Amino acid sequence: MSRQKTHHTKQFKLDAINYRKEHPDLTQVECAKNLGIGVSTLARWEAQFRDNDGDIPVIGSGSYASDEAKEIADLKRELRDAQDALDVLKKAIDILGKD
C-alpha cells in the first residue's frame, strides 16, 4: 500500500517555517512532529525559503514558477495538438488514397 501524497498550501509552508523560527527552543524534529509533517519535508521547505529570498515556489496544477514556464507549457501543448491533427490528416489521406 502506497502513501497518498499530501499537498500543502503555500501559506501552510510559510506558517511552518514561521513556527520553527518562533520556537527556537524546539528541534527541527519536534517542530515537524508538532506540525504533522516529516522532518525532511520541513527541511526542504526551509531550504527553498532560504534559496528563494524568503519565498517558497509552488508548482502544481496551473501554477508555474514564472511567466516563461507557463508560456513554454502552453507552446508544448499547442505543438502536441498540432502534431496530433497532422497525424489524423495523414491517416485520412492514406485511407482515401487507397480507393
QUIBELRA-V724187 format. One record per residue. N is the residue number from 1. RES is the residue in one letter. D_LAST is the distance of its C-alpha to the last C-alpha in whole Angstrom. Layout:
BEGIN
n & res & d_last
N & RES & D_LAST
N & RES & D_LAST
END
This chain:
BEGIN
n & res & d_last
1 & M & 54
2 & S & 53
3 & R & 55
4 & Q & 53
5 & K & 54
6 & T & 56
7 & H & 55
8 & H & 58
9 & T & 58
10 & K & 60
11 & Q & 63
12 & F & 63
13 & K & 63
14 & L & 65
15 & D & 68
16 & A & 68
17 & I & 69
18 & N & 72
19 & Y & 73
20 & R & 73
21 & K & 75
22 & E & 77
23 & H & 78
24 & P & 79
25 & D & 82
26 & L & 79
27 & T & 77
28 & Q & 73
29 & V & 72
30 & E & 75
31 & C & 73
32 & A & 69
33 & K & 71
34 & N & 72
35 & L & 69
36 & G & 67
37 & I & 65
38 & G & 65
39 & V & 67
40 & S & 64
41 & T & 62
42 & L & 65
43 & A & 66
44 & R & 62
45 & W & 63
46 & E & 66
47 & A & 65
48 & Q & 62
49 & F & 65
50 & R & 67
51 & D & 64
52 & N & 62
53 & D & 66
54 & G & 66
55 & D & 63
56 & I & 60
57 & P & 57
58 & V & 54
59 & I & 51
60 & G & 49
61 & S & 46
62 & G & 46
63 & S & 49
64 & Y & 49
65 & A & 52
66 & S & 51
67 & D & 49
68 & E & 47
69 & A & 46
70 & K & 45
71 & E & 43
72 & I & 42
73 & A & 40
74 & D & 39
75 & L & 37
76 & K & 36
77 & R & 34
78 & E & 33
79 & L & 31
80 & R & 30
81 & D & 28
82 & A & 27
83 & Q & 25
84 & D & 24
85 & A & 22
86 & L & 21
87 & D & 20
88 & V & 18
89 & L & 16
90 & K & 15
91 & K & 13
92 & A & 12
93 & I & 10
94 & D & 9
95 & I & 7
96 & L & 6
97 & G & 6
98 & K & 4
99 & D & 0
END
